[in-house]
Amino acid sequence: MYFKSFEIRWGDLDANGHLGNADYIAFMSHTRMSFFTEQGLSLENMRESGLGPIALYEHVYYFKEINISDEIRVSLEIVGFTTDTQFIKMEHNFYNQHGQNLAFSEILFSWIDLKTRKLGRLSPDLQRKIMSFPKAARFKILEKSDIRKSGMRPRDLS
């Protein structure tokens, strides 16, 4: 399990005086990018491949408030990916300095082709890097049904 530590600053608080929703997303994104970089897949490497990181969904479950001066640790676990590593399922947990679990999130992650603005394909080299990432004990290879299980589709206004 990968961890990134943060101290909650005044600017991270919302109108209710606790960590704001957008900041949870920002801390998780920072944790993911730090993890990728430490695994040899920096943003620069992605851009050289013509790819960018994208979140397809993030579900966040809040258990306890996070307040100013709290010291938190955000975890990251790879719990699944497709055989071509185009889709990766990750989980994040937020813990305070006492080890209490404050929030949980699951995310489905992929890659965007920076030219076509559609889902991107990874080179064999990038696929090998991702396949070598540390995996959660409950890791599984994702099937199409795992990726589309929500059934959500766009509904345009007519």
N, C-alpha and C positions, 0 to 999 in steps of 0.2 A: 504494500500500500504506500502510495506517495503522499507526502504532506507538504503544505506551504503555510507558513505562519504570518499573521497580520495583527496589527493593533488597530482598534477601531478609533478613528479620528472624528473630530467634531463635524467635519464636512460629510461624513458617511451617514449621518443621522437624518431621518425624515421629520416631518412635522410632529410626529408622536414621540420624538426623542429616542427612537431606537433605530437599528440598522434598517435602511430603506430597501425595498424590493430590488431596485436596479443595482444596488451595491452587492447583493448576494450574487447576482449574475456576473458583475464585474470581478468579484473575488474568485468565482469559479473559472471564469475565462482566463484570468491571470494564472491561476493554478494549472490549468490545462497547457497554456503556452510555456510555462516554466518546465512542466513535465516533458513536453515535446522537445524543447530545446536541450534539456539534460539527456534525452534519449538520442540526440544527434539529428533532430528534425526541427530546425529553427524556422522562423517565419521567412528568413532569407532563403533557406533551402526550398521551402514551399514555393516561394515566388519564382525562384530559378526554374522550377518545374512547371510554372504557369498555373499553380494552384493556390487557393486560399482556404482557410478553415471556415466551416459554417455549422451552425447548430440548426438541426431540423425541428427539434422540440426540446424543451427543458421543463420538467415538472418539478416544482419545489414544494416541499412539505415543511412547514415551520412548526417547531415544537416549543421553543423558549425564546424570549427576547434576547437580542444582542445589543449591548449598551456601550456608551463611550468608555474608553480606556480598557474595555475587555480585550484580552489577548485570545485570539482564536486560531485554530488550525483547521485548514480545509484539506480534506483527503480527496484522493482520486484513485479509482480502481477501474481497470478495463474489465468489463464483465462479458463482452462479446464483440465479435466483428464478423463480417461476411468473408467468404473465402478469398475474395479479391481485395479485401480491406477498404472497400469504398465506403462502407458504413461501420461505425464503431459505436457501441453502447458503453457509456461510462456512468459511474455513480460518484457523487460527491457527498461528504458529510461535513458538517460544521461542528467543531468541538470547542468548548471553552477551556480555560487554564486548569480546570478541575476534571477534565475528561468527559463532561456532560455533553450528550448529543443534542445540539440546538436546532439543526435543520438537516434535511436530506434532499437530494435531487438526483434524478436520473435524466440523462441526456442522450439523444441520438445525434451523432456527429457525422459529418461527411466533408466533402471537398468540392469547391466550386472552381470551374475552369475560368480563369480571370479574363480570357478573351471572349468566349462564347456566352459566359454568364449562366451556364448550365452545369449539371453535375459533372465533375471532372473524373478522369481515369488516372490512376497512379501508375508510375513506371514500375517495372519489376524491382528496381533498387529500393524505391520507397515502400513497396509492398513488403519486401524482406525486412526493412527496418521496423515497420509496424508489427509484423508477425513476431519479432523478437522482443516487443514490449513486455514488461512484467504483467502477468494476468492474475485476476482474482481467482480464488479457489473454485468459485462457482462459474468460471468462464465457460462460454459455449460458442460454437459457431452459429452465427445468426442465419436464419432462413428468411426468404421473402415474407413469409407470414409474420415473423417477428418484427419486421420493419414497418409493415402496413397494418398492424393489428388495431390501430385506433380507428381506421376507416375514414379518417378525416380527409375531405377533399375541398377544394375551393368552391364557393358558391357566389358567383358574380351577381351584381345587381343588373336587372334587365330593364 
